[in-house]
Amino acid sequence: MTSTTGLLVVSHVKRFGQSLKALQKHECLKSLYVHLNVPPTRVPVPSYGRLISQLYIESNQHLPKKDFNILVGTLKNRGTFDKLHLKPVDYIFSDGQHEVCEQLRQQLNVQQPIVYLFNEDINDLEEFQQLEPEERIRVYNNVVLGGTFDRIHLGHKIFLSQAVIRASTRLVVGVTTSKLTKSKTLHELILPVEKRIEEVQSFLTEIDPTLQYEVVPIDDPFGPTKSDPNMDMIVVSEETLRGGEKVNELRQQNKLNKLEIFCIELVESSDKSGPKESKVSSSNTRIDLLGTRLRKPDPKTLPPLPHIIGLTGGIASGKSKMAQRLQGMGALVMDCDKIAHEIYEPDQVCYNKIIEEFGTDILNDDRRINRAKLGPIVFADANKLEKLNNIVWPELMVEVNRRINELRKGPNCPKVLVLEAAVLLKAGWDKEVHEVWSMIIPPEEAVRRIVERNGLSEEEARRRIASQPSNSEMVSRSHVVFSSQWDSDFTLKQAEKAWKILMDDLVHITTSSNL
C-alpha cells in the first residue's frame, strides 16, 4: 500500500472531529497538513494559538499514527502556499464546499479531485479566536526556546508552533546535547543531537518558511540566551517556567534586555499505562520503544533456522529472567555462562590454558577452577581480564556452534534459539546471530542490585559495571532493547511485544524461503 500525503482545509472547527473520523478510512494516508481557512479580517496570528493547540490534541485522539502538521505560514500569508516547503500533496480534503479548495489544488499541483467531506460551506473560525489580553497575542521580532526534542511528538509541535506564531523575523531553538540529557528516562535511546536538530528544522520549515531559523546544539541550560542581545521573547512550558526566569536573571547580570516570557500548558497524556508520565513526553515515547524493533537486522549468511537471537545485557540487568520469559514463549535458550562452566572443567582445552596463565591458586581442593577466586583477579586488572577472555571466548564459541549445528541436523530443530551471553558484543559474537536483543538498567540500579544480590561492595560493583559495554553502546548495536528497571509485569509486556513482532517476521521469512 503506497503512503500518501493529504491537506485538509478547515473552516468549520465544530465539525473538526467528524472530519478526522471521516479520514480514518483513508488507511494509506501517512501525513496530513491542515490549512486553517481563516476569514479575511486582519487579526494577530497568535489569536489562533489556543485553537492550534486544541486541534493538535484532537488530531492525536482520532489519527494518532498520522504525521499531522498545522500550517502556520498560510495564516501569516493569508492562504498563500507559494513559499511553503511541503512534501508533494496527493489529496486535498475539505470540510465543506469552499472556493479556496480549487485554488489550492492548482497551487499545489494536485492531480486527484478534491474530496469534500461535507457539503455545507460554513466558516466558524472567528468564533475560536483567542480572547486574551494584548500581551498574550503580541508578536515579537526574535523568539527563543529550548528543549531535548527527541522524536518530534504532539507536545513538541504545540510548543514549537506557539513560538512560531509569535515570531515575525527570527526563531532560535536550542537543542540539548548528551551533556544535558543524562538524567532523562532511557537517555540511551535519545537520538543523536544532529538528528534531532534536523527533525526540528524540517518541522519548522514545513509549517512556516517565512522565518529565519537558528536551530543550534546547547551544552548548558542557557544556550545563546546568556549572550545574544537580539532576543525579545522566550517560550517555556509550565515545568520550565523557573528556567525562563533564571534566563532573565542571567541576562540582567550580563546587562542584556529582559525577555518576555510566554508559558504554555503541558499536554496531558491519554496513555498513562505502566511507568509513563502523565504528560505527553519524549520519555513516554522512549518507553514505548522498549520491545520494538529499533532497526531491522542486517542480512546474514547464517541458515534461516534456528533464528538466533543474541540476548545480552550488563550484570544484574535481568537478562536471565528475560531468557526464561522467551523460553516460556517457545524459544530454546542456550546459556553461554553455563556452557563456559563446562569448558572450565578439568582436562578441557580451556581449563589447561587458564591454569597455565593464572596458576594453581585459583583451584579448589578438587582441582576445579574457583570462579570466585578468579573473578577478583581479572576484574581488578584489565590486562588479566583480556588474557582470560582471549582464552575463553574462542573456545566457548566453538562449543556453541557445535551444539547449534547438532540442532540443525536433528529432527526437532527449534524455530528460535536465544543465545544468552553477557559478553556477546565484546566477544564479537553479534556476527554469529541473526539479531541482538539487549537488557539495560540505569547504572545506579545495577549497583544496588549487585550489592544486594551478590554481596559485593559498592566499589567492586562499579568496577564490574565499568568492565562491560555501556548501555549506550548496547543500544547502538541492538535491534530490540528491554529495560527491567520497573515492575516485572511491565518487563513481561515488553517481551510479549518483541515476541509478536518476531513471530510475524518469521512467517514472512519462512514464506519467502519456500518460494
C-alpha positions in Angstrom: 0.0 0.0 0.0 1.5 3.3 -1.1 1.7 6.0 1.6 0.1 9.3 0.6 0.1 12.9 1.8 -3.1 14.9 2.3 -4.1 18.5 3.0 -7.2 19.2 5.0 -8.9 22.6 4.6 -10.6 23.5 7.9 -13.2 26.2 8.1 -15.8 24.5 10.3 -14.0 23.9 13.6 -17.0 22.5 15.4 -17.0 19.7 12.8 -13.3 19.0 13.1 -13.6 15.8 15.0 -16.1 14.5 12.4 -13.7 15.4 9.6 -10.9 13.4 11.3 -13.2 10.4 11.7 -14.0 10.6 8.0 -10.3 10.5 7.2 -9.8 7.3 9.2 -11.0 5.2 6.3 -8.0 6.5 4.2 -5.6 4.0 5.6 -2.8 4.8 3.1 -2.8 8.4 4.4 0.5 8.8 6.2 0.9 12.6 6.5 -1.7 15.3 6.8 -1.3 19.1 6.6 -4.0 21.3 7.9 -4.8 24.7 6.4 -7.0 26.9 8.6 -9.2 28.8 6.1 -9.3 32.0 8.2 -11.7 34.8 7.1 -10.0 37.9 5.5 -10.2 40.0 8.7 -6.8 41.0 9.9 -6.2 39.7 13.4 -2.9 38.8 15.1 -1.9 35.3 14.2 -1.3 34.4 17.9 -5.1 34.9 18.3 -5.4 31.4 16.9 -2.8 29.9 19.3 -5.3 28.2 21.6 -7.1 26.8 18.6 -3.9 25.4 17.2 -3.2 23.5 20.4 -6.7 22.2 20.6 -6.6 20.9 17.0 -3.3 19.1 17.6 -4.8 17.4 20.7 -7.9 16.4 18.9 -6.0 15.0 15.9 -4.0 12.8 18.3 -7.2 11.3 19.6 -8.6 10.4 16.1 -5.5 10.0 13.9 -2.7 9.1 16.4 -0.4 7.4 13.9 -0.6 10.1 11.2 2.1 12.8 10.9 -0.2 15.8 11.5 1.1 19.4 10.9 -0.9 22.6 11.1 0.4 25.2 8.6 1.2 28.5 10.3 2.7 30.1 7.3 -0.6 30.2 5.5 -2.1 32.1 8.5 0.6 34.7 8.2 0.3 34.9 4.4 -3.5 34.6 4.3 -3.7 31.4 2.3 -0.7 31.8 0.0 1.2 28.4 -0.5 3.9 29.7 -2.9 6.7 29.7 -0.3 5.8 26.6 1.7 8.2 23.6 1.6 5.7 20.7 1.8 6.0 17.1 0.7 4.1 16.6 -2.5 0.4 16.6 -1.7 -1.6 13.7 -3.2 -5.1 14.7 -2.0 -7.0 17.8 -0.8 -9.7 17.2 1.7 -12.2 19.9 2.8 -14.8 20.1 5.5 -17.1 22.0 3.1 -17.6 23.4 -0.4 -15.1 26.2 -0.1 -13.9 28.3 -3.0 -10.3 28.2 -1.8 -10.1 24.5 -2.5 -9.7 24.6 -6.2 -7.2 27.5 -5.9 -5.1 25.3 -3.5 -5.4 22.3 -5.9 -3.8 24.4 -8.7 -1.2 26.0 -6.4 -0.1 22.6 -5.1 -0.4 20.8 -8.5 -2.7 18.1 -7.0 -3.8 15.7 -9.7 -6.6 14.0 -7.8 -10.1 15.6 -7.5 -10.9 17.4 -4.2 -12.5 15.2 -1.6 -15.3 17.1 0.0 -16.1 15.5 3.4 -19.3 17.6 3.9 -21.4 19.7 1.5 -22.0 22.9 3.6 -19.9 26.0 3.3 -19.6 27.1 7.0 -16.8 29.1 8.5 -16.8 29.4 12.2 -13.1 30.2 12.7 -13.7 33.7 14.0 -15.5 32.2 17.0 -12.3 30.5 18.0 -10.0 33.5 18.1 -8.3 33.7 21.4 -9.9 36.3 23.6 -7.0 37.2 25.8 -5.0 40.3 26.9 -3.0 42.0 24.3 0.4 40.8 25.7 -0.7 37.2 25.1 -1.2 37.8 21.4 1.7 40.2 20.7 4.2 39.3 18.0 8.0 39.8 18.6 10.9 40.0 16.2 13.1 37.5 17.9 11.8 34.5 19.8 13.8 31.7 21.6 13.0 28.4 23.2 14.9 25.2 24.1 14.4 21.5 24.7 15.5 18.0 24.0 13.1 17.4 21.1 13.7 13.7 20.9 11.4 12.3 18.2 9.1 15.1 17.5 5.7 14.5 19.1 2.4 16.2 19.8 3.8 18.2 22.7 6.8 19.4 20.7 4.6 20.5 17.8 2.4 22.6 20.1 5.4 24.1 21.8 7.2 25.0 18.6 4.0 26.3 16.9 3.3 28.6 19.8 6.8 30.1 19.3 6.4 30.3 15.5 3.2 32.3 15.6 4.7 34.8 18.0 7.8 35.4 15.9 7.9 37.8 13.0 11.6 37.6 12.0 13.7 35.0 13.7 13.3 31.9 15.9 16.2 30.4 17.8 15.8 26.8 19.1 18.3 25.3 21.5 18.5 21.5 21.3 20.2 19.9 24.3 23.3 17.7 23.7 24.1 14.5 25.6 25.7 16.6 28.4 22.2 17.7 29.5 20.2 14.5 28.9 21.9 12.0 31.3 19.2 12.4 33.9 16.3 11.6 31.5 14.5 8.3 31.4 16.1 5.9 29.0 18.5 8.6 27.8 20.5 5.9 25.9 17.6 5.8 23.4 17.6 9.6 22.7 18.5 10.3 19.1 21.8 12.0 18.3 21.6 15.8 18.6 22.3 16.1 14.9 19.3 14.0 14.0 17.1 16.0 16.5 18.2 19.3 15.1 17.4 18.0 11.6 13.9 17.0 12.6 13.2 20.3 14.3 14.4 22.3 11.3 12.3 20.2 8.9 9.1 20.6 11.0 9.6 24.4 11.3 10.4 24.9 7.6 7.2 22.9 6.7 4.8 24.9 8.9 6.2 28.3 8.2 9.2 29.0 5.9 9.0 32.8 6.3 11.1 33.0 9.5 14.9 32.9 9.9 15.6 29.7 11.9 18.6 29.0 14.0 18.4 25.5 15.5 21.6 25.0 17.5 23.0 22.5 19.9 23.4 23.7 23.6 25.6 22.2 26.3 24.2 24.3 29.1 20.7 25.2 30.2 21.0 28.8 28.9 22.5 28.4 25.4 22.5 31.6 23.4 20.1 33.4 25.7 23.0 34.3 28.0 24.8 36.4 25.4 22.6 37.2 22.4 21.4 40.8 22.7 18.9 40.4 19.8 16.2 38.4 21.7 12.8 39.6 22.7 10.7 36.6 24.0 11.3 33.2 25.4 8.6 30.4 25.2 8.6 27.9 28.1 6.3 25.2 29.5 4.8 25.1 33.0 7.6 22.8 34.2 10.4 25.0 32.7 9.0 28.4 33.8 11.6 28.8 36.5 14.3 28.2 33.9 12.9 31.1 31.9 13.1 33.3 35.0 16.7 32.2 35.5 17.5 33.2 31.9 16.3 36.7 32.7 18.3 36.8 35.9 21.4 35.9 34.0 20.7 38.4 31.2 20.3 41.2 33.8 23.7 40.2 35.2 25.1 40.4 31.7 23.4 43.8 31.1 21.1 42.4 28.4 17.4 43.2 27.9 14.9 41.2 29.9 12.9 38.7 27.8 9.1 38.5 27.8 8.1 35.0 29.0 5.3 33.1 27.3 4.3 30.0 29.2 2.2 27.2 27.6 0.3 24.4 29.5 1.6 20.9 29.5 -0.4 18.5 27.3 -2.0 15.6 29.3 -1.2 12.1 28.0 -4.1 9.9 27.1 -2.0 6.8 27.9 -0.8 6.6 31.5 -0.1 2.9 31.5 2.9 1.3 33.1 5.6 3.8 34.2 4.6 6.6 31.8 4.4 10.2 32.8 1.0 11.9 33.0 2.1 14.5 30.3 2.9 13.9 26.7 6.6 13.5 26.7 9.6 12.0 24.9 10.2 9.8 27.9 6.8 8.1 27.1 7.9 7.7 23.5 11.1 6.0 24.5 9.3 3.8 26.9 7.0 2.7 24.0 10.2 1.8 22.0 11.1 -1.0 24.5 10.4 -4.3 23.0 10.1 -2.9 19.5 12.5 -3.1 16.6 14.8 -0.1 16.7 16.4 -1.2 13.4 16.0 -4.1 11.0 18.5 -6.9 11.3 21.2 -6.9 8.5 21.1 -9.9 6.2 23.4 -12.7 7.4 24.8 -15.7 5.7 23.6 -17.9 8.6 21.0 -20.6 7.9 17.4 -19.2 8.5 16.7 -21.8 11.2 17.0 -21.7 14.0 16.6 -17.9 14.1 19.3 -17.0 16.6 18.8 -14.1 19.0 21.8 -12.9 20.9 20.5 -11.8 24.2 22.9 -9.7 26.2 23.0 -7.1 29.0 25.1 -6.0 31.9 25.4 -7.7 35.2 22.1 -7.6 37.2 20.2 -6.2 34.2 17.6 -9.1 34.2 18.8 -10.9 31.0 18.4 -14.4 32.6 14.9 -13.7 33.6 14.2 -12.4 30.1 15.6 -15.6 28.7 13.2 -17.5 30.9 10.3 -15.5 29.6 11.3 -16.1 26.0 11.7 -19.8 26.7 8.2 -19.8 28.0 7.0 -18.3 24.7 8.7 -21.1 22.7 12.4 -20.3 22.3 15.2 -22.7 23.1 17.7 -21.0 25.4 21.5 -21.6 25.4 23.2 -20.0 28.4 26.8 -19.3 27.5 27.7 -18.8 31.1 26.6 -22.4 31.9 28.5 -23.7 28.8 31.6 -21.7 30.0 31.4 -23.6 33.3 31.6 -26.8 31.3 34.6 -25.8 29.3 36.3 -24.7 32.6 36.2 -28.4 33.8 39.4 -30.3 34.2 41.0 -31.8 31.1 39.2 -29.3 28.8 41.4 -27.3 26.5 40.2 -24.1 28.1 41.0 -25.4 31.6 44.6 -26.1 30.9 45.2 -22.7 29.3 43.7 -20.9 32.2 45.8 -22.8 34.8 48.9 -22.1 32.6 48.1 -18.4 32.7 46.8 -17.8 36.2 48.4 -20.6 38.2 47.0 -23.2 40.6 46.0 -20.7 43.4 42.6 -20.3 41.7 41.8 -24.0 42.1 39.6 -25.7 44.7 40.7 -28.9 46.6 39.0 -31.0 43.9 41.2 -29.2 41.2 38.3 -27.4 39.7 38.6 -23.7 38.9 37.1 -21.5 41.6 35.5 -18.6 39.7 35.0 -16.7 43.0 38.8 -16.6 43.3 39.5 -15.9 39.6 36.9 -13.1 39.4 38.6 -10.5 41.7 41.9 -11.1 40.0 40.7 -10.3 36.5 38.2 -7.6 37.3 41.0 -5.7 39.2 43.3 -5.8 36.2 42.2 -5.1 32.6 45.2 -6.8 31.1 44.5 -10.0 33.0 40.8 -9.8 32.1 41.7 -9.5 28.4 44.0 -12.5 28.7 41.2 -14.6 30.2 38.8 -13.5 27.6 41.2 -14.4 24.8 41.4 -17.9 26.2 37.7 -18.5 26.9 35.8 -16.7 24.2 37.1 -18.6 21.1 36.7 -22.0 22.8 33.3 -21.1 24.0 32.0 -20.1 20.6 33.5 -23.3 19.1 31.4 -25.3 21.6 28.2 -23.1 21.0 28.5 -23.5 17.2 29.0 -27.3 17.6 25.7 -27.5 19.6 23.8 -25.3 17.2 24.9 -27.4 14.2 23.8 -30.6 16.1 20.4 -29.0 16.5 20.2 -28.2 12.7 20.9 -31.8 11.9 18.2 -33.1 14.2 14.5 -33.7 13.5 13.4 -31.1 16.1 15.4 -28.0 15.1 13.9 -25.1 17.1 12.4 -22.1 15.3 14.0 -19.6 17.6 17.2 -20.0 19.6 18.2 -17.5 22.3 21.9 -17.3 22.9 22.2 -15.7 26.3 25.6 -14.1 26.6 26.8 -11.2 28.7 29.9 -10.9 26.5 28.1 -11.1 23.2 29.2 -7.7 22.0 32.7 -7.6 23.5 33.4 -11.0 22.0 32.2 -10.0 18.6 29.5 -12.7 18.6 26.9 -10.4 17.1 28.2 -11.8 13.8 27.1 -15.2 14.9 23.5 -14.3 15.5 20.6 -13.1 13.3 19.8 -10.2 15.7 20.8 -8.7 19.1 18.3 -8.1 21.9 19.7 -6.3 25.0 18.7 -5.6 28.6 19.6 -2.2 30.1 19.1 -0.6 33.5 20.5 2.6 35.0 24.0 2.1 36.4 22.9 3.1 39.9 20.1 0.5 39.9 22.7 -2.1 38.7 25.0 -1.2 41.6 22.1 -1.5 44.1 21.2 -5.0 42.7 24.7 -6.3 42.7 25.4 -5.2 46.2 22.1 -6.7 47.4 22.2 -9.9 45.3 25.9 -10.7 45.1 27.1 -9.3 48.4 29.8 -7.3 46.8 31.0 -3.9 47.9 29.8 -0.8 46.0 33.3 -0.3 44.7 33.6 -3.8 43.4 30.1 -3.5 41.8 31.1 -0.3 40.0 34.3 -2.0 38.8 32.4 -4.8 37.3 30.0 -2.4 35.6 32.9 -0.4 34.2 34.3 -3.6 32.6 31.3 -4.2 30.4 29.9 -2.3 27.4 27.9 0.8 28.4 24.1 1.0 27.9 24.6 3.4 25.1 26.9 1.0 23.2 24.5 -1.9 23.7 21.6 0.2 22.4 23.6 1.3 19.3 24.3 -2.3 18.4 20.9 -3.8 19.3 17.8 -4.4 17.3 15.5 -4.7 20.3 16.0 -3.2 23.7 14.3 -4.1 27.0 14.6 -2.5 30.5 13.8 -4.2 33.8 14.0 -1.0 35.9 10.2 -1.1 36.5 7.9 -3.9 37.7 8.1 -7.4 36.3 4.7 -7.1 34.6 5.9 -4.3 32.5 9.0 -6.2 31.5 6.8 -9.1 30.5 4.8 -6.8 28.3 8.0 -5.7 26.5 8.9 -9.4 25.9 5.4 -10.2 24.6 5.6 -7.2 22.2 9.0 -8.3 20.9 8.0 -11.9 20.5 4.9 -11.0 18.5 7.0 -8.8 16.1 9.5 -11.7 15.7 6.7 -14.3 15.0 5.2 -12.0 12.4 8.6 -11.5 10.8 9.5 -15.3 10.8 6.2 -16.0 8.9 7.4 -13.8 6.1 10.9 -15.2 6.2 9.7 -18.8 6.1 7.2 -18.0 3.3 10.0 -16.3 1.2 12.4 -19.2 1.7 9.8 -21.6 0.4 9.1 -19.7 -2.8 
